[in-house]
Amino acid sequence: MPEDLVRQASVFAKLIQRLLNGTVCDGLTIQAQVISPTRQLVGYGLSRETLETKPFRLGIGRGRPHGWLDISYRLALDDEGASLPNA
């Protein structure tokens, strides 16, 4: 498996985590998991056994949730195998 994909998926997961925790969540952890030798899955609540994301509550603090969100990203390197493609 390309080590660069693992590294870039981890960086992307941390970026999404910081974005969510800085806006609509508090203490959320986003994970990156291998789904094939050339693909990574990024999301909340992932485990190696199921590779399924889970919804998380929107809102800051311990008050009543304002809603729930379930996100997932499937990542692969570009055709040159160097970086994540720009969307």
C-alpha positions, 0 to 999 in steps of 0.5 A: 500500500502506498505509504503516502496515501496513508499519510495524506489520508491521516492529514486529511482526517485531522483537517476535517476533525479540526474543522468540525470541532472548531465549528459544529462539534466538540471533541469529535475524532475522525479516523482513516482506515484502509479499505483496499491497497489503494484506497482509504476511508475517512469518517467518524466511528470507523472500525477495521471490522465494519468500515461503517461510519456512525452519525455524530451529534451537531452542537457545542457542549453537552446541551441537546443536539442540534442535529446529527451528521454522518460523513465519509470520504473515500480517498485514493491517490491521483493517476501519478500516485503522488497526491490526493486529487483536487476536487 
